[in-house]
Amino acid sequence: MYLFTVEGIANTASFRIPESHTFHQTLPLPPITTIIGLVGAAIGLGFEEAMRFREENDLRLGVIGRHNGQIRDLWKYHKIKADGVISDVLVREYLTDFRMKLAIGSDDKTVVDKVRDSFLNPHYALTLGNSDDLLKICKIGQIKEVTDSSSSEFQNTVLPGDHTGAYEPILDLENIPITETICAPQVFLLPTAFTFDGNERRVSQRRHFTFVGSSVRLKEPIPAFQIEEEAMVLL
C-alpha cells in the first residue's frame, strides 16, 4: 500500500454526534465521514462524489489527534414555521487547539498522488466541523510504500469495531502532567454509508468505532500500520 500523511492544526474543531439536536456534543476525533469530506474538499468534490471516490478507489484513511481542552458555545437561532418564527437555543461543544495527523493510502499510487497534490493546493477551504473551524496544513509527508503489520497498543486514534472490555490502560500516572486529561476509550455507532436523493441523504449503514484517548493495550493485536513511530489503523 502507498500512503502519505497530512498534519494540521485548528483553533477549534467540532464533530457533532449524529442525531444530536439542541446539545451538539462533539466526538473526540473526526469520524470517517468527516475525513472523507475533508479529502473531497481538497480534491473539489461534493460529499456524495467524495463518498463514491473513496469507495471506487478503496481509499484507506486513519487519524491521530490531540487537543488542549473543550469549550461550549451557546447559540440563539430562529426557526421558521408555517405559523411564524420562534426563537430557540442550542449548545455546541468544541475542541480547542486541535492537532491532527491524517494517513491516506491506497494500493493505487496514482490515486494517492492525486490526493496528495490536492492537499498541496486544496480546491476548497479545509474545515473540521463548522465553516469557522478552519484547518491549517502544517506538513504533508512524502508518499511511502508500507506493509501491513499488527499492534495492540494505541492512543489518540480511532479503531474499527467495539473494543469494550478488550483492553487495559497502560498509563504511567507518576509522569503524566497534572494538566493532561486522562480519557478512557469511547464507543460510538456512526454512519458509514448513505443513499442520496438530490440534496437529501439518508443513512444506509452504521458501524461501531472505538475512539481511544489515553494509551491502552488490546488483549489481542489487530491489523495496523506503524506510521512514524505511532500505530494507526486505516479505516
HUGIBEL-V854461 format. One record per helix or strand of 2 or more residues. SS is the DSSP state (hx for helix, st for strand). FROM is the first residue (numbers start at 1). TO is the last residue. Records with the same first field share a line. If there is no record, write none. Layout:
# HUGIBEL-V854461
SS: FROM-TO ; FROM-TO
This chain:
# HUGIBEL-V854461
st: 2-13 ; 23-24 ; 60-66 ; 69-81 ; 84-106 ; 136-140 ; 144-145 ; 149-154 ; 157-160 ; 167-169 ; 186-197 ; 200-212 ; 216-227 ; 230-232
hx: 32-43 ; 47-56 ; 109-120 ; 173-175
